[in-house]
Amino acid sequence: MLVGASILDVDYLEMEKKIRDVEKSGADWLHLDVMDGNFVPNISFGVKLITDIKQRTNLFLDCHLMVQNPTHIVQELIKANVDQITLHIESDGDILHLLRTIKSHGINAGIALNPETEINQIAACLPLVDLVLQMTVVPGKGGQSFIEKTMAKTNYLADYKRRNKLNYIIQVDGGINHQTVLLCKENGVDSVVAGSFLFHSPAIKERVNMLKG
């Protein structure tokens, strides 16, 4: 199980210390949630902070765009040379074109869907993407409870991947802890994103190991 550490919930004044903790923890990715106050109610941070993080760590930067209009931010993140950019199918614009643009620059491209979004809405993206992110909470806030019914979609995605010989990673984000990760493992999930579960503990490395199993 790949583990992405989400810094959405951390004290931003302690950001560098928390990133150093992630580096020592064995987590695979640093998950960066960009939120615009429109697509979701909250505002997190922008490309400037991500660029600064990129200059200070070798962690794999997994950027999740919870924004209404991702086009400009995608271009800026390409310039920042992040490792992965995930777009929401519910966002505005030509999402397929943006995914192709991301991949043309040697950056992994992901597609995300909210808990209530039907899986057929991302069907055209599946042959193209490196990752599918199923939100397991309503996006925009940390610390929410896991929505178990989303596992039907991860199970379908895993079966679809096998049948069609595709290679995307199935990731989930929201409400992840030592119990919900077991459901994920049973339902085709390859990667989990955790924030509160990791950073609300003094022993992040132990928590990462619990998720990896």
C-alpha positions in Angstrom: 0.0 0.0 0.0 1.4 3.4 -1.0 0.9 6.1 1.6 0.6 9.8 0.8 0.9 12.2 3.8 -1.5 15.1 3.4 -0.4 18.4 5.0 -3.9 19.9 4.7 -4.4 19.7 8.5 -1.0 20.7 9.8 0.0 24.1 11.3 1.4 25.9 8.3 3.9 27.7 10.6 5.4 24.3 11.3 5.3 23.2 7.7 9.0 22.5 7.2 9.2 20.5 10.4 6.2 18.4 9.4 7.8 17.7 5.9 11.0 16.6 7.6 8.8 14.2 9.8 7.3 12.8 6.6 10.7 12.3 5.1 11.7 10.1 8.0 8.4 8.3 8.2 8.6 6.0 5.2 5.6 7.6 3.5 5.8 7.4 -0.3 4.3 10.7 -1.3 3.6 14.2 0.0 0.0 15.0 -0.8 -0.6 18.7 -1.5 -4.2 19.9 -1.6 -4.8 23.1 -3.6 -8.2 24.5 -2.7 -9.6 27.7 -4.2 -12.6 28.6 -1.9 -14.9 28.0 -4.9 -14.8 24.3 -5.8 -14.6 23.7 -2.1 -15.4 26.2 0.7 -11.8 26.4 2.1 -8.7 28.0 0.7 -5.4 26.1 1.4 -2.3 27.3 -0.5 -1.1 28.0 -4.0 1.8 27.2 -6.4 4.3 29.5 -4.6 4.3 27.3 -1.5 4.5 24.1 -3.6 7.4 25.5 -5.5 9.2 26.3 -2.2 8.5 22.8 -1.0 9.9 21.3 -4.2 13.1 23.2 -3.6 13.5 21.8 -0.1 12.6 18.1 -0.4 13.0 15.1 -2.6 9.7 13.6 -1.6 7.3 12.7 -4.5 4.9 15.7 -4.7 1.4 14.5 -5.4 -0.7 17.6 -6.2 -4.5 17.4 -5.9 -6.4 20.3 -7.4 -9.7 21.0 -5.7 -10.3 24.1 -7.9 -13.1 25.2 -10.2 -10.8 26.4 -13.1 -7.6 24.3 -13.1 -6.0 25.4 -16.4 -3.7 28.2 -15.1 -2.7 26.3 -12.0 -1.8 23.2 -14.1 0.5 25.3 -16.2 2.2 26.7 -13.1 2.6 23.3 -11.5 4.2 22.0 -14.8 6.7 24.8 -14.5 7.4 23.8 -10.9 8.1 20.3 -12.1 6.0 18.5 -9.5 5.7 14.7 -9.8 1.9 14.2 -10.2 -1.1 16.4 -10.8 -4.7 15.2 -10.1 -7.7 17.0 -11.5 -11.3 16.6 -10.5 -13.7 15.5 -13.2 -16.2 17.9 -11.7 -14.0 20.9 -12.4 -14.6 23.3 -15.4 -12.6 23.1 -18.6 -11.4 20.5 -21.0 -10.2 17.9 -18.5 -9.0 15.4 -21.1 -6.9 18.0 -22.8 -5.4 19.1 -19.5 -4.5 15.5 -18.6 -2.8 15.1 -21.9 -0.9 18.3 -21.4 0.3 17.1 -18.0 1.5 13.8 -19.4 3.2 15.5 -22.4 5.6 17.2 -19.8 6.6 13.9 -18.2 4.4 14.4 -15.2 1.9 11.8 -13.9 -1.7 12.7 -14.4 -4.6 11.7 -12.2 -8.4 12.0 -12.2 -10.4 12.5 -9.1 -14.1 12.0 -8.4 -16.2 13.0 -5.4 -18.2 10.4 -3.4 -21.5 11.0 -5.2 -20.0 11.2 -8.7 -20.9 8.3 -11.0 -17.9 6.4 -12.3 -19.0 6.5 -15.9 -18.1 10.2 -15.9 -14.4 9.3 -15.8 -14.6 6.5 -18.3 -12.9 8.4 -21.1 -10.0 9.3 -18.8 -9.1 5.8 -17.6 -6.9 4.7 -20.6 -4.9 7.9 -20.2 -4.3 8.5 -16.4 -1.7 7.2 -14.0 -4.0 7.5 -11.0 -7.6 7.5 -10.1 -8.4 9.3 -6.8 -11.7 8.3 -5.2 -12.7 10.8 -2.5 -13.9 8.9 0.5 -15.1 12.1 2.2 -16.8 15.2 0.9 -13.7 17.2 -0.3 -12.4 20.4 1.3 -12.0 19.6 5.0 -9.7 17.3 7.0 -10.9 15.0 9.8 -14.1 13.7 8.3 -15.5 10.2 8.6 -14.9 7.6 5.8 -17.8 7.0 3.4 -17.8 3.2 3.1 -20.1 3.0 0.0 -17.3 4.5 -2.1 -15.6 1.1 -1.9 -18.0 -0.3 -4.5 -16.4 2.1 -7.0 -12.8 1.2 -6.1 -13.7 -2.4 -6.5 -15.1 -1.7 -9.9 -12.0 0.4 -10.9 -9.8 -2.5 -9.9 -11.8 -5.0 -11.9 -11.9 -2.6 -14.9 -8.2 -2.2 -14.7 -7.6 -5.9 -14.8 -10.0 -6.6 -17.6 -8.7 -3.8 -19.8 -5.0 -4.3 -18.9 -4.6 -0.7 -17.6 -2.0 0.5 -15.2 -3.5 3.3 -13.1 -3.1 3.5 -9.3 -6.3 3.5 -7.3 -6.0 6.0 -4.5 -8.5 7.1 -1.8 -8.4 10.2 0.3 -10.4 11.0 3.4 -11.1 9.3 6.8 -8.1 7.0 6.5 -7.0 5.2 9.7 -5.8 1.8 10.8 -9.4 0.4 10.5 -10.6 2.0 7.2 -7.4 1.0 5.5 -8.4 -2.6 5.9 -11.5 -1.9 3.8 -9.4 -0.3 1.2 -7.1 -3.3 1.0 -10.1 -5.5 0.5 -11.5 -3.4 -2.3 -8.7 -2.9 -4.8 -7.1 0.3 -3.4 -3.3 0.7 -4.1 -2.7 4.0 -2.3 -4.2 5.9 0.6 -3.9 9.6 1.6 -3.8 10.3 5.3 -3.6 13.5 7.2 -5.2 13.6 10.7 -4.3 10.0 11.4 -0.6 10.7 10.8 -0.1 14.2 12.2 -2.3 13.9 15.3 0.1 11.3 16.5 3.7 11.9 17.9 4.8 8.7 16.1 4.2 9.3 12.4 6.5 6.5 11.3 4.5 4.0 13.3 1.2 5.2 11.8 2.6 5.0 8.3 3.7 1.4 9.0 0.2 0.6 10.2 -1.3 1.8 6.9 1.3 -0.1 4.8 0.5 -3.3 6.8 
